[in-house]
Amino acid sequence: MSFATILFAEAAGHVELPMPTWMYGVIALIVFVFLGVATFSYRDVANRHSTSRPSRAAAEPGHGH
């Protein structure tokens, strides 16, 4: 092996992370909590606006579930 190959192998073997590894988990947890809150905020939206338009069950008889 040449000297350049040895140096390249040594340089490629060590990668410095920009932050501690546990911070990646914290960031992922924050993202998932934010997405969960955003999803939860859409809960029961159709029933909030039921007075502004007739319901589908009344408009289409025989399709009530």
Residue pairs with C-beta under 8 A, 6 or more apart in sequence:
56 63
57 63
57 64
57 65
